[in-house]
Every structure is written in C-alpha cells, then in structure tokens.
C-alpha cells in the first residue's frame, strides 16, 4: 500500500509537484537536484524524510513524520507545522533549514542533531523526550514542554518580539536561556 511505500524523487527538473491526495506514504527521499513542492495541505509519512539533493517545500498546514528527518540540501518548512509522532528513537537533522511550528506528540525519543536550530514559531513537547541542540535553539514563539527535554548544554533563545511568549518547562532544566 502507499502508506508503506518508499518514494525516491530523483528528477532534476524545477517546478515538480507532489500530490498524494492527502494520503500517506512510508519513507520519502529527495535525492535528485529538482525542486519539489507538496501541493496537498497535509503530508503524512509513516517513516523517514530524507532530503539529500534538490529542494523540498513542505505543506502550509501539517507534515507528520513517524521516523527521522535528515536534510543535507534545501528544505522549506517555515509555513506549516512539523509533527513528529513516532514511538522509537529518531534523529532530526535540519541542515540549517528553519521550521515553523514543531510538535512532538508520541512516546518517541528525538534528538535534534544540528549544533544550532531555528523554529520561527512555537515548539511543543506534548509527549516523548526531545534532546535539544548543543548550540543555540532559536524559537520565535512559545516553548512548551509537558513531558521531557534533555538540554544538551545549549542555549534556548526565545526570539519573538512584540508579543508575549510562554515558557513552560514542567520540571525540566535548560543549560542557558
């Protein structure tokens, strides 16, 4: 079924569109030098998202990833919510890309492997454990932890200006704020 399928996009063409009719796929890999945009308002991946070449623009609503995220090319993900809902140990490598909202919502354990990372809006750890970057984690909105974070020696920088920001740590510690 498509929900278990692995798709590798290898085109070198610009202006490519990904439309899965709001369904789900297993793993999605962008390895070609092409430029891809997900046209569905949502994208659900039952496995990993890997961008090793080209450009991938995620939906403006939600992208749900049950596995890991690895970006070493160009990822445009600031207009929507990136939801991690896996139950295993997963890694998140943004490769310098900023993301919009981040939500962790299952029993998984995620490690943000970048030294520095940016979420232009809010970060919520509803359930699970998240290891923060070892450098600066810039968050442009609220930072809400209802479960567990591992601070990893880095700095949390709340960067919102002109609006109130909520910081909820639920008995967790930060290296630096």
WOWOPE-V457890 format. One record per helix or strand. SS is the DSSP state (@ for helix, = for strand). FROM is the first residue (numbers start at 0). TO is the last residue. Records with the same first field share a line. If there is no record, write none. Layout:
SS: FROM-TO + FROM-TO
This chain:
@: 1-3
=: 5-8 + 15-17 + 23-24 + 26-29 + 34-37 + 41-44 + 48-50 + 54-56 + 61-64 + 68-70 + 73-83 + 88-92 + 98-111 + 116-118 + 122-130 + 135-138 + 142-144 + 147-149 + 154-157 + 166-167 + 175-175
